[in-house]
């Protein structure tokens, strides 16, 4: 059982290079210093705007410079980097600067609609009163907590792919092999190794029977949900399989 708590805190940004991991051409392997200088110059020019200039102090300028350095490391290493929580003015300045960098992409994480600088977390119900009454800072950032109904949680639904299979039985080795596109022998070895779970509990036998709503998870392969099951005229089972992507 859990309770939902709305945490008013700044948004984060993720800096990463929008290329798959592979051999990188030499011309793209390093973050060109010219682009970095251009970005810094652009950020300084943007700060010259009266509305923006009023919101940027020395600490904000240092934070912006630090994030641009992080962007440079992301480009050089071809890796994902996470910033600390950012205030809206810093987010604005960072995005203006990073838009000038062709090989860097910034992605927002955290927050929810109509919840500027906010986040939502699930906690033990016994902690709700403590958090809402005592949590005032996360690091150096002031925050406030408010309990919200579980049904009010905002989240991105998981991506899934549905397909159907016709099997002679509802055994985990039959449906699992069809859902994960592997042989029954391979799935049987995974079961023996303790890498297969049904509804988050390990299974040790290939003959475990599944039903609609069961979730099969295999280490390193993901999860599979059993959907609608219909018996065919020939006594087999037409099963909807829902694969989590």
N, C-alpha and C positions, 0 to 999 in steps of 0.2 A: 504494500500500500504506500502511496506517495502523495505529496501535496505539491502544488505548483506555486512558485514564488516569482514575482516579477521584479527583476533587478534593474534599476535605472542606472546604467553605466554606459561609457562610450563604446562606439563601434570599433571593430578591428578591421584591418586590411591584410590580405595575403598577397605577397609579392611572388610571382613565379614567372618562369619563361614558358611561353605557350608552344613548346616543341616537345615531341615525344623523346624519350631517352634513346639516343642513337649516336652514331659518329657525327660530330658537329663540324661543319666546314671551318677551316681556320679563320676565315673572314668573320665568322659569327661567334667564335668561341669566346672571345674576350669582349667585355663591355667597352666600346670605344670611349676614350677619355673626352673626346670632343663633344659627344652627346651628353656626357655627365656635366661638363662645363656649360653646355647650352641649357641643360635642364636647370642648373643652379641659377644661371642668368635669367632664365624665364621666370623662375620662382621669385627672384628678386624684383623683376619687373612687375610681376603680378602683385607683389607686396606694396608696390608704389601706389596702387589704387587706394583711394582714401578709405573705402569701406573695409578693405582687407587689411590695410596698413594698421588701422586702429586695433585690429584683433590679433596682430602678430607682434609679440614681444621678443626679447632676446632668447628666452627659453624655447619659444615656439620655432624660431629660426634654427636653433640648434637641433631641435627634434626633427625638423624638416630635412636638414642636412644629414642627420643620422639615417633617416629613412631612405634618402637617395643613395647613401653609401650601401645600405642593405640591398637596394635595387641593383647596384653594381655587382655585389657579390652573387646575387641570384642569377645575373646574366653570365658571370664568369663560371660559376659552378653548375649551371643548368639545374637548379634545385629550387625548392619551395621555401620561402622564408615567411615567418609570421611577425608582425609588429606587436607592440604593446597596445593597450587600449588607446584610442585616439579621440580627441575632441573634434567637434564639427569643423572649426576653422582649420585645424591641421589636416583633416580629411580632405577638405576642399583644396588646400594648397598642394597637398601630395598628389591628388588626382590631376590637377592642372600641370604639374611638373612631369609626372610619370606618363601622361598622354604623349609627351614629346619623345619618349623612348620607344623605338619601334619594336624592340625584342623583349619588352617587359609588359606584363599584364597585371593589374591590381584587381582583386576580387574582394567584395565586402563579405564579412562573416559576422554573425550575431545580430541582435536587434530584432524587431518585429514591427509590422505595420502600425503607424501612429504611436510608435514608441521610440522617439529619438533618443539615442544613446542608451538603449535598453537591452536587456537580455532576460530570458526566462530559464529557470532551472527547476528540476524536480528534487525535492528533499523529503526526508522522513518527517511525517506530520508533527512529531515531537520537537522538531527544530524550528518550526514556523514562528512561534512567538519569540524565541530567542533571536532569530535572524531579523525579524521585522522591528524588534525593539533595540537591538544592539549594533547591527552591522551598519556602519556609517562611512567606511572607506574601503576601497580595494586598491592596495598600494597607496598612492598619493591622491587618488581620485575619490571625491566624495560621492556616495551613493545612498539610495534609500530603497527599502524593500516593502512590497505590498503583496499580500496573499491574493491569488486569483483562482477561479474555478478551474479544475482540470480540463473541462470542455473549452475553456478560453485559450488553451495553449495554441500557439501558432507554430507550425512546423511544415517542412517540405515532405510531401508523401514520397515513399520509396519508389524508385523506378522498377517496373516489373515487365516480364514478357510471358504471355500465356500461350499454351499450345496443348494439344490433346494427344493421347496415346491410347492404344487398345492393348490390354494385357490380359493374360490368363489368370492372374492372381493379383492380390493387393499387398503382396509381401514387400518389405522395404527394399530388398535387393532388386525386385522387378521395377517398381516405380522409381526408385532412386537411380538406377542405371539409365532408365529412359529420360529422367529429368536432367541429369548431369551429363548425359551423352557419353557414358563410359560403359564398359562391359560389366556383366554381373560378376565376373571373376575379379575384376579390379575393385568393384564396390565391396565384395566379400572380404578382400584383403584389407580394405580400409576399415571395415567393421571389426575385423580381428585385431587391428592395431588400435582400436578405440577412437578412431577419427570420425565416427558417424554418431549423430545424436538425433533423437526424435523428441520434439517438444522440449529441447534443451537437456534431455537426459540421455546418457550414453546407452547405446544398444550393443549387445554382444552376440545376437543371433540373427542370421539372415532371414529367418521366417517370421519376424515381427510383422503383424498385419496393421496396415495403415487405414485411416478413415478420413473423410472430408474434414478439412480444417487443421490436420496435422502438419507440422513444420519439420522438414528434414534438413539438417545442416551437416556439411562435410568440411572438415578442416582444409582450408586453402581453396575451396571451390564455391563457398557461399551457401545460400539457403534456398529451399524449395518448399512451396506450400501445396498441399493437396486440395484441389478444388472440387467441383461437382463430379460425382461418380454415378454412372448410368450402366446398368446391366444390359448387354446386347442380346439379341435373339439367340445367338449361339452360346450364351452363357459366359461370355467374356465381359471385361469391364472397360468401358470407355471413360477415361479419367482426364480431367482438366488439371494440368500442372502449371503452377505459377512460379516462375524463376525470378528471384530477386537479382537485379543487375548491379 
